Amino acid sequence: MKAVQLSRSYVTRLVCGKCGKPHQAGVLQGLCTACARPLLVEYDLPAIGRVLTKKALAAREPSLWRYRELLPVVEDAHIVSLGEGMTPLLEVPRLAAQLGMRRLYIKNEAMMPTLSFKDRGQAVAISMAKELGVKRLAIPSAGNAAGAMAAYGARAGMEVYVFMPDDVPLGNRVECDLLGAKVFLVNGLIGDCGKIVKDGKDALGWFDLSTLKEPYRLEGKKTMGLEIAEQMGWELPDVVVYPTGGGTGLIGMWKAFNEMEALGWIGKQRPRLVSVQAAGCAPIVRAFEQGAEHAEPWQNAHTIASGLRVPGAVGDFLILRAIRETGGTAVAVTDEELSADQQVVARAEGICPAPEGGATVSAVKRLLKSGWVRPDESVVLFNTGHAMKYPYEPAPAVHIRKEAVDFKAIGA
């Protein structure tokens, strides 16, 4: 495929996050051709610093494309957008009081166009796919990434193939079907879906948009770190607690903090990054505790938080590097804990979090109890999606007759 002329881009090259091998920008790329590990986008940051300032950002549109110079798309005409980005960073005083904290925030990604943080990565990845001439996309997904790809693929006029575990939440299936994706349910986990996508690449000519198997979803996800910095007046929090499946967002924020320091927007201080996983699928937690560089795949993975049911992450070494370089940690919580804490968040603050969002509250409770987080520290929790995308059985409804309403009974 002919290379795009990067005349209006600050991208200099792609480089392997593992072995350091450089790869050409402006051509369709997947994993590193030497070691099959994720590629990272590098920019001419000194040149960006001469044209993009913190003051200039203040006047820009409230979307992730406000950081245009730090994103890889060359031509504006190729941008595929549904208005994603600049989600609320909400201070949550009632929840903080319940936990005995003073400065607690929730970055609420449920406000995105498809109700999850996956829109960030898909917006940038599909914009780049459009720029590079891709017509057909495929993805293995636990749910939300597929919905986001179906939405942005439809917006771009592309053909979309989705492969999901057969027990994926119904809401994700409905979303993909409505958006016109070709949906296939697989009797296995996300890794099994990923193998099908890989094996079908030559036969059907699709581009594999799997997590970290192309370099641009990461660039969309890094805007979470840029937004936190900007929304907090360029003073980063002490701790960021992030629910981790494939881990693209955690790696992306780590990358964003490094780029912002190079631009002179922040100093050397970093938030301590906390990776939260489910006890039934915790490969990163296990590897962190063992001091390993890579996370062995988790056997018999199970959890109600489908976004956390990722037995093996291709970017495992980058997740672990980000945690360790920032002095962070990794925590596993049970389904019972994260489910209960979904309700805690909802009833304290009016935010309806996905199970993964509940898991961050469960994690911070543990970290407060152990003393790893102090009550006076500033902490940002990530709610990565909306509860409505997951099956949930509400409490039995009380039925009343319109002819004889008993208000005393209602108020009891």
Buried (B, 14 or more C-beta within 10 A) or exposed (E): EEEBEBEEBBBBBBBBBBEEBEBEBBEBBBBBEEEEBBBBBBBBBEEBBEEBEBEEEEEEEEBBBBBBBBBBBBBEEBBBBBBBBBBBBBEBBEBBEBBEBBBBBBBBBBBBBBBBBBBBBBBBBBBBBBBBEBEBBBBBBBBBBBBBBBBBBBBBEBBBBBBBBEEBBEBBBEBBEEBEBEBBBBEBBBBBBBBBBBEBBEEEEBBBBBBBBBBBBBBBBBBBBBBBBBBBEEEBBBBBBBBBBBBBBBBBBBBBBBBBBBBEBBEEEBBBBBBBBBBBBBBBBBBBEEEBEEBEBBEEBEBBBBBBBBBBBBBBBBBBBBBBEBEBBBBBBBBEBBBEBBEBBBEBBEBBBBBBBBBBBBBBBBBBEEEBBEBEBBBBBBBBBBBEBBEEEEEEEEEEEEEEEEEEEEEE
